[in-house]
């Protein structure tokens, strides 16, 4: 039976990294273990082949392999959201179709980077992708990478089609859910795409976050979300503040920093693909200090043990 995305596109959802072997091939065993760890922590969904997954460096066949692996591990226990990231509409369509063939539950597609399309171009881009797949489509607005934001007016035109079910919002505008919520369909979901401002975004009416820090501390992120929803803002704010030094490391050198952090926890190799390179020694020391700052409270499994 079809479950509407509004029922599971909520809370902290990890933007999963793609582990690599030393030779540069995808480490599917490590990836499957990362997926299982998140599922055990009770996340509602996994985002694969997106920003943290180094999607631009993956071939279409590799992306399909990663998606199929996530689907096989999940076995219906959580939803799989697959990135269809490209600044070429035809390529994004190919990726969306491959994601559907691999049994993903939804696709996430980003404002085209580098091209700097006008709003009419974005509208045509997203509608073409949605028209090529039967899957729900989640939009991704990240002006720091694309230079041009997805305008509120364009979002309103897109959601005339109920196929557009949510927004990963990395604009850092925490007022957007409250400002736009009453104008959009009841089931439409706003999730922060920025860990630094995620607390404020959710407290101001957002439905959750697509998160890198959730890869490291899924249980803690789930607690933060639950406490915000219960109105226990002081407690939630305290826990979020404890994570800020670690979040700052991730933001500075994403996704290499995320891979380094997970390697510190013994969960995967820090290997990346060019043009991303592993963290240098100074950045690694900063990461260790960020972990040390929270180790005494045992807020994260594997840290301070």
C-alpha positions, 0 to 999 in steps of 0.5 A: 500500500502506498504511504504518502511521503508526509508520513515518513519525510520528517525528523533527522534523515542522514545524507549518506556518504559513499565509502570507497576502497583504497583503489577507488571502487565503492565499498558496498560492505561498508555502505551496507553497514552504515545503512544498517546502523542508521536503520537500527537508530530509527531513522525514517529514511536514507538519502543516497547519491546526494551531496555527502555521497559525492554524487557528481563523481559517481557514474550512473551505473554506480549510482544505481548500484548504491541505490539498489544496495540501500534498497536491499539493506532497508527491505522496506523498513525505511524509505530510500531517497535517491539523488538525481543531481545534475545541471543537465536536465537530460542527465538528471532525468536519466538518474531519476529513471535509474533510481526508479528502476532500482526501487527507490521511494523518492528522488531528490533533485537540486537547483542546477549549479554553475549554469545559473538558470533563471527561475523559468529555467528551474521550473522547466528543469524540475517539471521535466524530471518529475514528468520522467518518473512516477516517483515523488520528487523532493526539491533541494535548494542550496544557494551556497553551491548553486548561486541562484536560490529557488524562489518562493514564487517558483516553489508555489508554481511547482507544488501545483503538482502534488508530485513535488512533496518536500523541500530540502532547504539549505538557504539558512532562512529559518523563517521559510517554513512558517512563511510558506507553510500556509501557502502550500499543500498540507502534506508538503514537508520542509526539511533543513539542509543545514546542520548549523541552523537545523534547530532553529529551522525545526523550532520555527515550524520545519519538519526535520533535517537532511543531515550530515551530523545524523550520520555520526549521532543518529540517536542524539539527533532523534532525541533533539527532534523529539524534544523540539516537538515536545516543546522542550526547547531548552534541553534540545538547544543544549544538545544541539549546541554540544554538537556545534564544534563537530558540525563546524568541522563538517561544514568546513570540509564536506564531505571529506570531514564526514568521512574522516569523522566516521573513520574515527568511529571505525565505520569506514575509510576516509577515502574520497574521489577527486576533486575532493581529497581527504582532510589534511593533518590540521583539519584532522586534529580539529576533528579530534578536538571536536570529538574530545569536547563531547566525549565526556558526556558519551553523547555519541556511540563509540566516542569516549568509550 
